[in-house]
Amino acid sequence: MADPLSIAASIAGLLSLGMRMGVTLNEFITSAKSAPASIRAISDELDTLTRVLTYIQEVITNDNGSKVVDAGLLSAALSGCMKSFQELESHVSALRTQLQSKIMRKAWAQILWSAKEKEIALMVRRLGEHKGTLGIALQLKSLYVATLTPFSSFF
């Protein structure tokens, strides 16, 4: 079972990679006149997953030793996230290379990206699944905290 420090470090790595990919995707979206919908979908999914990861990092950091969030569950979900992020990064790094090249290559990058639509759609789905698993872990933490709070304190 992973300790909170290892989980926080994993989240920090994911946040860094996610933000770097997000910047590249947003550059492409703003530079291309008609960016493929899959790029926008991945950008949106990365953005929301990054927000969830940031929140989980705060929960882990401020857990006060309650260990309510199952470290094994988080570790498995984060491992899956990392695998998906690395797979996506291979596509985004190719896009980044194209963006740094001539304008003619930007159009070619869009064509190449569009050719991988099915693969990209699968990645978007996987990122959503990871986000869902991490969200459930957070809901478990919230439920536990709610059970510790006296009902009268809500009024």
C-alpha positions in Angstrom: 0.0 0.0 0.0 1.4 3.4 -0.9 2.0 6.1 1.6 0.5 9.6 1.4 3.9 11.1 0.4 4.3 8.8 -2.6 0.7 9.4 -3.6 1.3 13.2 -3.4 4.5 12.9 -5.5 2.6 10.8 -8.1 -0.1 13.5 -8.3 2.5 16.2 -8.6 4.1 14.3 -11.6 0.7 13.8 -13.2 -0.2 17.5 -12.7 3.0 18.6 -14.3 2.6 16.3 -17.3 -1.1 17.2 -17.7 -0.5 20.9 -17.6 2.3 20.6 -20.2 0.0 18.6 -22.5 -2.8 21.1 -21.9 -0.6 24.0 -23.0 0.3 22.2 -26.2 -3.3 21.3 -27.0 -4.6 24.8 -26.3 -1.8 26.2 -28.5 -3.0 23.9 -31.3 -6.7 24.8 -30.7 -6.0 28.5 -30.9 -3.6 28.2 -33.9 -5.7 25.9 -36.0 -8.8 27.4 -37.7 -10.7 24.2 -37.2 -9.1 22.0 -34.6 -10.6 18.5 -34.5 -13.3 18.0 -31.8 -11.1 15.2 -30.3 -8.4 17.7 -29.4 -11.0 19.9 -27.6 -12.4 16.8 -25.8 -9.0 15.8 -24.6 -8.2 19.3 -23.6 -11.4 19.5 -21.6 -10.9 16.1 -20.0 -7.3 17.0 -19.0 -8.5 20.2 -17.5 -11.1 18.6 -15.3 -8.9 15.7 -14.4 -6.2 18.2 -13.4 -8.7 19.9 -11.1 -9.6 16.6 -9.5 -6.0 15.7 -9.0 -5.3 19.1 -7.4 -8.1 18.6 -5.0 -7.0 15.0 -4.1 -3.5 16.4 -3.5 -5.0 18.9 -1.0 -7.0 16.1 0.7 -3.9 13.9 1.0 -1.8 16.7 2.3 -4.4 17.7 4.9 -5.6 14.2 5.8 -4.5 14.6 9.5 -3.7 10.9 9.6 -7.3 9.7 9.2 -6.3 7.5 6.2 -9.9 7.4 5.1 -9.0 7.6 1.4 -7.8 4.1 0.6 -4.2 4.5 -0.5 -4.4 1.3 -2.6 -7.4 2.6 -4.5 -5.6 5.9 -5.1 -2.4 4.3 -6.1 -4.1 2.0 -8.6 -6.1 4.9 -10.1 -3.0 7.1 -10.3 -1.0 4.3 -11.9 -3.7 4.0 -14.6 -3.7 7.8 -15.0 0.0 7.8 -15.5 -0.2 5.1 -18.1 -2.9 7.0 -20.0 -1.0 10.3 -19.7 2.2 8.7 -21.1 0.3 7.2 -24.0 -1.4 10.6 -24.7 1.9 12.4 -24.3 3.4 10.4 -27.2 0.7 11.9 -29.4 0.9 15.4 -28.0 4.7 15.5 -28.3 4.3 14.7 -32.0 1.8 17.5 -32.2 4.2 19.8 -30.2 7.0 19.1 -32.8 4.6 20.0 -35.6 3.5 23.2 -33.9 7.1 24.3 -33.6 7.7 23.8 -37.3 6.4 25.8 -40.3 2.8 26.8 -40.8 2.4 24.2 -43.5 3.2 21.5 -40.9 0.4 22.7 -38.7 -2.1 21.7 -41.3 -0.3 18.3 -41.7 -0.4 17.8 -37.9 -4.2 18.4 -38.0 -4.5 15.7 -40.7 -2.4 13.2 -38.8 -4.3 13.8 -35.6 -7.6 13.3 -37.4 -6.4 10.0 -38.7 -6.1 8.7 -35.2 -9.7 9.7 -34.1 -10.6 6.2 -32.8 -7.5 5.9 -30.7 -7.9 9.5 -29.4 -11.6 8.8 -28.5 -10.5 5.7 -26.5 -7.9 7.9 -24.6 -10.6 10.4 -23.8 -12.8 7.6 -22.4 -10.0 6.2 -20.3 -9.2 9.6 -18.8 -12.9 10.0 -17.9 -12.8 6.6 -16.2 -9.8 7.6 -14.2 -11.5 10.8 -13.2 -14.5 8.8 -12.1 -12.5 6.5 -9.9 -10.7 9.4 -8.3 -14.0 11.2 -7.8 -15.4 8.1 -6.0 -12.4 8.1 -3.7 -13.1 11.7 -2.8 -16.8 11.0 -2.3 -15.8 8.3 0.2 -13.7 10.7 2.1 -16.5 13.3 2.1 -19.0 10.6 3.3 -16.7 9.6 6.1 -16.3 13.3 7.2 -20.0 13.8 7.1 -20.6 10.8 9.4 -18.3 12.3 11.9 -20.0 15.7 11.9 -23.0 16.0 14.2 -26.3 16.5 12.4 -27.1 19.6 14.5 -24.0 21.4 13.1 -25.6 21.7 9.7 -28.3 24.0 11.0 
